[in-house]
Amino acid sequence: MKTKSLVLAVALGMCASMSAADIVAVYTKKVDVGTEAHHPTLSPNGDVVLFTSENYTGLKSINLSTQEVSVIDETPKAGFNPRFTADGSEVVYRTSIKEDGISRDDVKRYSFASKGKAQIMKHTKDVINTSSLVAETYAYGLVDKQAIEVSVNGVKTEINPIGYGYRYLWPSISPNAEKLVFNEVYSGLFVSNLDGSQAKFLTSRGEFPCWVDDKFVVALSTKDDGYVITSAKIIAIEVATGKITELTDDSVLVDGLAAVEDKIVYTTEKGEMYVMNILINE
């Protein structure tokens, strides 16, 4: 039987109960970063994690092999949607200032080798898409236009996979650049072709969706009482069948996650960081 690495184990060192015979929990490990950690971003090879504060002030990194923590920037908004370059050697991120009561963002580039940073775009009040600055193939949610901008090898198109009048969030292209996963604020999580055709509903709750490989997506499934979030679990979804497997339980509130191949990094409401792995048998 062919074995593929997917993701995860369980929160707080406990093995998740297997809801299907093809999912095997391996381990989960808490990562000590010396401070609160939120909104993780993984490098392409899964070696380095970017993280920030709950309100995105400052940007730090931890090398999972050496456990070295580096301070990249301490300014407001530096932790909002940072992006690694394709080889993982640099990070592009923005910082924010206020001029005459108006918030303006700039863009900086940080090198892990030199530990130096340089401004590559001056402060502007325009919306900055950091994904477009590091790759020619990406998907970006245009909330103001109620559309998704998809760029493939530098060719950009705007799509509306489930129609006009919807608010699209967290679009992400599969590793083989054939599928798009995205969230609609009121409808849930969907997958479609890159041109927006054949949109398929996956689940009513699916925040921060990430591709693990071309067949599986992980996302955050939340519940609330109308005021606060009462449950936030990580789920894995087999795109072809729509089968959902819960990978964490109600013992912890997850507030952010990132995935690369067989690894998921997630953070909790308390600011704790965990690395998780599982195997999926096919």
N, C-alpha and C positions, 0 to 999 in steps of 0.2 A: 504494500500500500504506500502510495506516495505521500510524504509528509511535508507540509508547508508551514513555515512560521507565520503566525498572524500576530497576535498581541496578547498581552496581559495576563494578570493573575487577579489578585484581589486586594482590596484596601486593607491597610493595617496588618499585613502579614498573614491574613487568613486566606485559604484557598477558596475560590468561588465554587459553589455547587454547580456541577456541569449539567446544563439543561439539554445538552445533546451529546451523543457519543463521540462526535467528531471534534469536540473541543476539550483540550487538556490544559489545565492550569499549570504553569511552571513556577513562577515566583513573583513576589512583589517586594520592593526594597525602598525604604525611606532614604531620601537624600538630604543630608544636612548642609544647608547653604549659609547658615549663620544669621539668617534674617527671614522675614516673611517672603514667600515667593508666590507670585500669581502670573496668569497669562503666559504659559510656557510656549516656546517656539524651538523646534528641533533642527539641528543642522542636517544637511542631506544624508550624511553617513551615520547620523544618530549619536555622535560622540559629544556634541556640545549642546547645552540647553540655554537659551536666553530666557530671562524672567524679569519681572518688574514688581512694583507695588500694586495694591488693589486699585488705585486710581491712575496707574500708568506713569507715575513719577519715577524717573531713573530707569536705567537699563543695565543689567548685570548678566554675567554668563558663568556657567560651571562646566568644566571638562569632566565628563563622567568617568574617564579613565584615571585621571590624576587627582580628581576632587578639587582642583584649583578653581577658586572663585575670583572673577575679575570684574572690576567696576568699569563699565564702558562709558556711561554718562549719568549724571545725577540731575538733569534738568527735567522740567515738566513735559509729559507726553512722549518722552524718549522710548518708553516701553510699549507704545501703541503701534501694533502691526509692523514690527521690524522684519526685515527679510534678509536671509542669507544669499550670497552669490552662489552660483551653481556648484562651485568647488568647495564651498563652505569656508573659504579663507577670509572672507570679509562680510560685514553686515551693513546694510543700508537702513537708516532709521531717521525719524524726524524729531525735532524739538520745537517747543512752542514758546512764543513771547506775546505780550500784549502791547499794542501801540494804539494810543487814543481809544482805549476800550475795545479794540478789535483784536481777536486772536489771530496770530500769523505763525505759520509753520515754515521751517527750513528743512533741508535734508543733509545728513552727514553720512560719511562712509568710514567704518572702523576696520582696521586690519588687525587680525589676531597675531600675526607674525611680528609686526613692529609695535603693536599696542598704540598706534597713532590714529588720529581721526582728522578728517578734513571736510569742510563744508562743500557740497557739490551742487546745492541749490539754495539761493537766498530766500529769506523769509517772504512769504506770500500769503494772501488771504484765500487763494484758490485751494481746492481740494487736491491733495497729493496722493497719487497711487504709487506706493513704494514697490509694488509687484512689477510695474512697468519699467522700473529703473534697474532691475536685476535680471529680467527674462523677457524673451519675445513671445513665449507661450504662457498665458495666464488667464485667469477669470477674475473679474472684479465686479462687485455689486454696485450698481448705480441707483441708489435709493431715491435720489431726487428725480431721476428719469424713469423710475420703476422698470428697470431693465438690467441686464447683465452684459458687461462688455467682455467679449471673448477675443483674445489675441492668440493666433496660431502662427508661429514663425513670422511675427511682425505684422500679419494681416488682421486688422481689427473689424469686428462686427458687433452689433447690439442685438440681443435676442430677448424674447419674452416667452419662455418655455411653457408657462401655463396661462398666458394671456396678459393683456394690459391691465393696469390698475392694481398690480400686486407689488409688494415690497420684498425684493430679493436680497438675501443676506448670505454670507459665507460661501460663495461659490468656489468650487475646487475641481480641477481637472485631474482625471485618473492618470497614473504613471504612463500608460500606453497612449495617452492623449486621444482617447476615443469617447470617453464619457464625462459627464459633468454632474456633480452632486451639488445641491443648493438647498437653502432653507427659505421658506416664505413665512413671514412673520405670523400670519393668522392660520395658515393651512398646514404647515409642517415641512417635512423633509422629502425631497424628490431627487430623482436621477433622470438624465436625458442624454441624448446625443449632443455633440458640441454645437450643432446648429440649432439646438432647442427642440428638435423633433422627438417624438416618442417619449414624452415626459411621463414618468411613472412615480406614483406615490409610494413612499417607503414607510413613514410613520408620522404621527401627529406631533411628536416632540423629538427634535433632533438638532441640538445646538452645537456649534463649532465642529461640523463634520470634517473628518480627515480620511483620506484613502490610506489603507494599509498596503494593499496591492490592487490589482485591477478588478478583483472580485469582491473585496470586502471594504466596508466603510465603518468607522467608529464615530460615535457622536455622544452628546450628553442629553439624556432624557430627564426632564425636570417636571416637578409638580409644585403647585403653590396653593395657598389658601385664599388667594385674592389679594394678599398683601406681601407675604414673604415666601421665599422658596422653602418648601418642606422636605423635598427629596430631589437629589441630583445624582443619577446613576450613569455609568458608562455602559453603552450598549454596542454590540457588533452586529452589523447587518450584512447578510449575503445579498448582494445586489440582484442577482439573477432570480432568486426565489423570494426575497423579501423576508427571509427568516431572521428573527431577532434573538440575540442571546444577551442576557444581562451579565455584565462582567464585574460590577461592584454592587453593593447593597446599600441599605439605608443607614448603615453605621457611620457613613461619612458623606458630607456634602462636597461634591466635586465642583470646582468653579472654573476649570480650564484644562484643556488637554491638547496634545500634539502627538502625531504618530509618524513613524518611519519604519517600513518593513515589519520586523518582528518586535518592535519596541513602541511602547506608549509612555509618555511622561504626562502625569497629571498633577494638578495642585488642588488644594482644598480650601474651603472657606476660612479655615484657621491659618492659612498661609504655609501649609506643609507641602513638600514635594515628594512624589513617589515615581519610581520606574517599575513598569510591569511588563511581563512577557507571558505568552501562551503559545501553544502549538495547535494547529488545526490539521486534522487528518482528512484526506480526500480519498 
